[in-house]
Each structure stands twice: as C-alpha cells, then as structure tokens.
C-alpha cells in the first residue's frame, strides 16, 4: 500500500497573509474604532498616519446629506495606505438604531422609527425596512452599524431604565420579541452589505443608570443561562459579526470586574458558552463616566487582556493614549501580545468578509 503523500502546506487565509505583513503598530491600530469619521479631513489623516487606526466612526449627530457623507467616507478610505494600515480599509461606523439614536440625519437618509415602534412591525417587514436603511448607509460609505440593541427591558420598567427604556431603544419587553426583531434588523443590514453590532452584552435592560453618564451601574439579576441572554444568543446564532460589551457590572456573572474588563463575560460566557466567533467591541471607553476613574492605558490593556477585540473611543486623545499603551505592552509582554494578535485576527477576518482587505473581493 502506497504511503500517503505529504500534505502541501495550507495556503494562508487572506486575513493571515495581511496580518503577516503588518508591523506591531499597524496591528495595534486595527484594535481601535475612533470617533473621527466626520471630523475635518486633516484630523483624520494625521490620526491614521500617526496611530494606524483601523476603524473610524461618526461620533456626533450630523445633518450632512448622504452625498456629503459619501465624500467624507471616500476621503477616509483613501487614508488606508501601505504605510498607515498595510492597505487594510476601514470599518466606518455610525449609530443607526432609529428614534433618538440616529447619527446620520441629513437629506438622503430616511427618518428611522424607534426600536419600540420597529418591534410592532412583522419581522419580515422590519427586515425589508432595515435593508433599505442599510442601503442608504452603504451608499454613504458606512459599512458598520452600531445596532441593533438586543437588550431586554422588563415589562413596566422602561421609564426607570435610563440607557434603553427611557429612550425607546428596545424592540420589546421579552427575550423572544427582541430576538426575532433584532435578528430581522441585522439580516436586513447584512442584505445591504453592512455589518451589524448586537449590543450591549450581557444587557442594559435591567439597570437604572446610563454608563455614558454615571459610574457604578449594576445589574444584580442577570446570570449565566438567564433567559434575557436569549436575544443575544439569537443574534450570535444568526451570524452577527460584532457584539458590543457594556460598561456595567454583573455580579452574578463576575463580581470583580465591569463586563468590558471581564474574562468570564467575554471568554467564558460569550465565546465558550454562546459560541460567538466574531469581533467583541467595547462600548465607548474614551469619554464614558463608567471608566473615567481608570487611565486610558489601563482601560485598553484590561479590555484586551480579558478577551476583547476592538476598542471604541469617541475621544481621539483617549484613543491615542490607549494605542500607545497597547503598542508598548505588545512589545514587552509576550502573553499580552498573543491576546492582542488574536484580537487583530478577529478584526481582519471580519474585514475580509466585508471586502476590506487588499486580497479580499469587495462584495
């Protein structure tokens, strides 16, 4: 019997090829989404050249038209040079949920109803509507939506729930309604070629305070296996590419850390138990009150060490400080470098799926 011929080495994936060509600084830059997409071009150009940031976001609400936004995003994508990002293009993100939270509001963008109103639509109708909203984003050059909100607000508590319920950001008050409508929304976006973000894991529906505005926000109820995690599980099962982790604490999951700094929340619960393989992105860690007592360096290093992948920062100065800390620690700490490199591969794999790598086809 002939012996099996030796296996030829498996060709590297597109993401792995790109990774192998990147400098440490370019890899670190892929771990950031920074709120400079709508800022003057010179600001974005300097920041990308200096820090190699890999993703950008619209940090403030704008009434610029779709055509004007398209010019901004085209100029931003032109910054993805060999020197800056190893020719890896950007996820350009916006918060486009609907209702109170719709960053892009100018001519050419539909006025999107609140999630409460969306939750009253049939799921098939919502998917069609979301595909239309997604096509507007895609035409504008926005390829990542920081939506849908998968948080479940218990019945009768919406007014006390400052981050979600008081702003009508929830699809409903039970996990099944939120799951079916959130999945319809993310499938509509996917049909339009826009990546979706399930947020704010493991849920902000049972808290009172808003982590953007106050520290010490606690959910004392949610535990592993909680039915209210079912909406997030549905999004993961539907292939959502991003999950955003909240800045609240969940003592029944991890009594010692905020979710965004918790290996139990990100590695054990989200990765191992819920089988999420995409990009774990933080809620805003640049300006949020929930993390203001920590230095930017400590925020970034703690998030990546605990299993996070992409740091969202509305603030450019905070992002610059975080990036410097990440690069320095990657260079001196092999265990941290391994965590950071794994995070970079999660980001590059998502970018490959959305045609943002020099070797991946544009969908």
C-alpha positions in Angstrom: 0.0 0.0 0.0 1.4 3.4 -1.1 2.2 5.7 1.8 0.1 8.9 1.8 1.9 11.7 0.0 3.0 14.6 2.3 0.4 17.3 2.6 1.2 20.6 0.9 1.1 23.4 3.4 -2.3 25.0 3.5 -2.2 28.4 1.9 -2.7 31.3 4.4 -6.1 32.9 4.5 -6.3 36.4 3.2 -6.5 37.7 6.8 -3.4 35.7 7.8 -1.5 37.0 4.8 -2.3 40.6 5.6 -1.5 40.0 9.3 1.9 38.6 8.5 2.9 41.8 6.6 1.8 44.2 9.4 4.1 46.0 11.9 3.3 45.9 15.6 2.0 49.4 15.4 -0.3 48.6 12.4 -1.7 45.6 14.2 -2.4 47.6 17.3 -4.2 50.2 15.2 -6.7 47.6 14.0 -7.9 47.2 17.6 -9.5 50.7 17.6 -12.6 52.4 16.2 -12.2 56.1 16.8 -14.8 58.9 16.6 -13.1 60.9 13.9 -15.0 59.9 10.7 -16.9 63.2 10.5 -14.1 65.5 11.7 -12.0 67.7 9.3 -10.0 65.5 6.9 -6.7 66.8 8.2 -7.6 65.5 11.7 -8.4 62.0 10.4 -5.4 62.0 8.1 -3.0 62.9 10.9 -4.5 60.4 13.4 -4.5 57.5 10.9 -0.9 58.3 9.8 0.3 58.6 13.5 -1.6 55.8 15.2 -2.6 53.5 12.3 -6.2 53.4 13.5 -8.1 50.7 11.6 -11.7 51.7 12.1 -13.5 55.1 12.3 -16.9 56.2 13.5 -19.2 59.2 13.3 -19.1 60.3 16.9 -21.7 63.0 16.7 -25.1 63.5 15.0 -24.9 65.3 11.7 -27.3 66.8 9.2 -24.9 66.4 6.3 -26.5 64.9 3.2 -25.9 61.3 2.0 -23.8 62.7 -0.8 -21.7 64.8 1.6 -21.2 61.8 3.9 -20.1 59.7 0.9 -17.4 62.3 0.1 -16.2 62.1 3.7 -16.1 58.3 3.8 -14.3 58.1 0.4 -11.6 60.5 1.7 -11.3 58.4 4.8 -10.9 55.2 2.9 -8.2 56.8 0.8 -6.1 57.0 4.0 -5.8 53.2 4.0 -2.2 53.3 2.6 0.5 50.7 2.8 2.3 52.9 5.4 -0.7 53.6 7.5 -2.7 50.4 7.6 -1.0 47.9 5.3 -3.7 48.8 2.7 -6.4 47.4 5.0 -9.5 49.6 4.6 -11.7 50.8 7.4 -14.8 49.8 9.0 -16.6 53.2 9.1 -19.3 53.0 11.8 -22.4 55.0 12.8 -25.0 54.5 15.5 -28.1 54.0 13.3 -30.7 52.4 15.5 -33.6 54.7 14.9 -35.7 57.1 17.1 -33.4 59.1 19.4 -30.3 57.3 18.2 -29.6 58.1 14.5 -26.3 59.8 13.9 -26.8 60.5 10.1 -30.0 62.6 9.7 -29.4 64.7 6.6 -31.1 64.6 3.2 -30.9 61.1 1.7 -31.3 59.3 5.0 -34.8 58.1 6.0 -36.0 59.1 9.4 -35.9 55.7 11.2 -38.6 55.0 13.9 -37.6 54.0 17.4 -37.0 50.3 18.2 -40.2 50.3 20.2 -42.1 51.1 17.0 -39.9 48.7 15.0 -40.9 46.0 17.4 -44.5 46.4 16.4 -43.8 45.5 12.8 -43.9 42.0 11.4 -40.3 40.6 11.4 -40.4 40.2 7.6 -41.4 43.9 7.2 -38.7 45.0 9.6 -36.1 43.1 7.6 -37.1 44.8 4.4 -37.1 48.2 6.1 -33.7 47.6 7.7 -32.3 46.5 4.3 -33.4 49.9 2.9 -31.8 51.8 5.8 -28.7 49.7 5.3 -28.6 50.5 1.6 -28.5 54.2 2.5 -25.6 53.6 4.9 -23.8 51.6 2.2 -24.3 54.3 -0.4 -22.9 56.8 2.1 -19.8 54.6 2.6 -20.8 53.5 6.1 -20.2 49.7 6.4 -20.7 49.1 10.2 -23.9 49.9 12.1 -23.6 50.0 15.9 -27.1 48.4 16.1 -29.3 46.5 16.8 -29.9 46.9 20.6 -30.6 43.4 21.9 -31.2 44.5 25.5 -34.5 43.3 27.1 -36.3 45.8 29.3 -38.6 44.1 31.8 -42.3 44.9 31.4 -43.3 48.1 33.2 -39.8 49.3 33.9 -38.9 51.3 30.8 -39.1 54.7 32.4 -36.6 53.8 35.2 -34.2 52.3 32.7 -32.2 55.4 31.6 -29.9 53.9 28.9 -32.6 52.0 26.9 -36.2 52.1 28.0 -36.4 55.8 28.7 -35.1 56.4 25.1 -37.4 53.8 23.5 -34.4 51.8 22.2 -35.8 48.3 23.0 -37.7 46.1 20.5 -39.8 44.7 23.3 -40.1 43.6 26.9 -39.5 39.9 26.4 -36.5 38.0 25.0 -38.4 36.4 22.1 -39.7 39.7 20.7 -36.3 41.3 21.0 -34.7 38.2 19.4 -37.0 38.0 16.4 -36.9 41.7 15.7 -33.2 42.2 16.4 -32.4 39.3 14.1 -34.7 40.7 11.4 -32.8 44.1 11.7 -29.4 42.5 11.4 -30.4 40.3 8.5 -31.7 43.4 6.6 -28.4 45.2 7.2 -26.5 42.1 6.0 -28.5 42.0 2.8 -27.4 45.6 2.2 -23.7 44.7 2.8 -23.5 46.5 6.2 -22.1 44.8 9.3 -24.3 44.8 12.4 -23.5 45.0 16.1 -25.6 43.3 18.8 -25.4 45.4 21.9 -25.0 45.9 24.9 -23.9 42.5 26.1 -24.8 41.0 28.6 -27.7 43.6 28.6 -28.5 47.0 29.9 -32.3 46.4 30.2 -32.2 45.8 33.9 -30.1 48.7 35.1 -31.2 52.2 36.0 -28.1 54.4 35.3 -26.5 55.2 31.9 -22.8 54.2 31.8 -22.0 57.1 29.5 -23.1 59.5 32.3 -22.6 57.7 35.6 -20.2 55.2 37.2 -21.2 52.2 39.3 -24.1 50.9 37.1 -25.0 47.4 38.3 -27.3 44.7 37.0 -27.8 42.5 40.1 -30.0 39.9 38.3 -28.5 38.7 35.1 -26.6 35.4 35.4 -25.2 32.8 33.0 -28.1 30.9 31.5 -30.5 33.8 32.1 -33.5 33.9 29.7 -32.6 37.6 29.0 -29.4 36.4 27.3 -31.6 34.6 24.7 -31.8 37.7 22.5 -28.0 37.9 22.3 -27.8 34.1 21.6 -30.3 34.6 18.7 -28.1 37.3 17.2 -24.9 35.1 17.6 -26.8 32.1 16.0 -27.8 34.4 13.1 -24.1 35.2 12.5 -23.9 38.8 13.8 -20.3 39.9 13.1 -19.9 42.2 16.1 -21.1 42.1 19.7 -20.7 45.2 21.9 -19.9 44.7 25.6 -21.3 47.1 28.2 -19.5 49.1 30.9 -21.9 48.0 33.6 -21.1 45.3 36.2 -22.9 42.0 36.5 -22.1 40.5 40.0 -23.8 37.2 39.2 -21.5 36.7 36.2 -18.3 38.3 37.5 -18.4 40.0 40.9 -15.0 41.7 40.5 -15.0 43.4 37.0 -17.1 45.5 34.7 -18.3 43.4 31.8 -15.8 45.1 29.5 -12.9 44.0 31.7 -14.3 40.6 32.5 -12.8 37.4 31.0 -15.7 35.5 32.5 -18.1 37.7 30.5 -16.2 37.7 27.2 -14.2 34.5 27.1 -16.3 32.1 29.2 -19.8 33.3 28.5 -19.8 34.9 25.1 -17.0 32.8 23.4 -17.2 29.4 25.0 -20.8 29.0 26.2 -22.6 31.1 23.5 -20.1 30.2 20.7 -19.5 33.7 19.3 -16.6 33.8 16.9 -16.8 37.4 15.6 -15.5 40.7 16.9 -16.0 41.7 20.6 -16.2 45.5 20.6 -16.4 47.7 23.7 -18.9 50.4 24.4 -17.3 53.8 24.3 -14.3 53.8 26.5 -13.0 57.2 25.5 -15.4 59.5 27.3 -17.8 57.3 29.3 -18.2 58.1 33.0 -18.2 54.4 33.9 -14.5 54.1 33.2 -13.3 57.6 33.9 -11.5 56.6 37.1 -9.1 54.4 35.1 -6.4 55.8 32.9 -6.9 55.3 29.2 -3.9 52.9 29.2 -5.5 50.7 31.9 -8.8 50.6 30.1 -7.3 49.4 26.8 -4.9 46.9 28.3 -7.6 45.5 30.7 -10.2 45.1 27.9 -7.8 43.3 25.5 -6.3 41.1 28.3 -9.8 40.0 29.2 -10.6 38.9 25.7 -11.9 42.0 23.9 -11.0 42.8 20.3 -11.9 46.3 19.3 -11.9 49.4 21.5 -14.5 52.1 20.7 -13.4 55.6 21.6 -15.3 58.7 20.8 -12.3 60.7 22.0 -9.2 61.0 19.9 -6.9 62.0 22.8 -8.0 59.0 24.8 -7.6 56.7 21.8 -4.1 58.0 21.2 -3.1 57.3 24.8 -4.7 53.8 24.6 -2.9 53.0 21.4 0.5 54.0 22.8 -0.1 51.8 25.8 -1.2 48.8 23.7 1.9 49.1 21.4 4.3 49.4 24.3 2.8 46.3 26.1 2.7 44.2 22.9 6.5 44.9 22.6 7.4 43.9 26.1 4.8 41.3 27.2 4.5 38.1 25.1 1.3 36.9 26.7 -0.4 40.2 26.1 1.0 40.3 22.5 -0.6 36.9 22.0 -4.0 38.2 23.2 -3.7 41.3 21.0 -2.7 39.3 17.9 -5.7 37.0 18.4 -7.9 40.1 18.5 -6.3 41.5 15.4 -7.1 38.3 13.6 -10.8 38.5 14.6 -10.9 42.1 13.2 -9.1 41.2 10.0 -11.3 38.1 9.5 -14.4 40.4 9.8 -12.8 42.8 7.4 -12.2 40.0 4.9 -15.9 39.1 5.0 -16.8 42.8 4.1 -14.2 43.2 1.3 -11.9 45.5 3.2 -8.6 43.6 2.8 -6.3 44.1 -0.2 -6.7 40.4 -1.1 -10.5 40.1 -0.5 -13.1 40.8 -3.1 -15.3 43.7 -2.5 -18.9 42.4 -2.0 
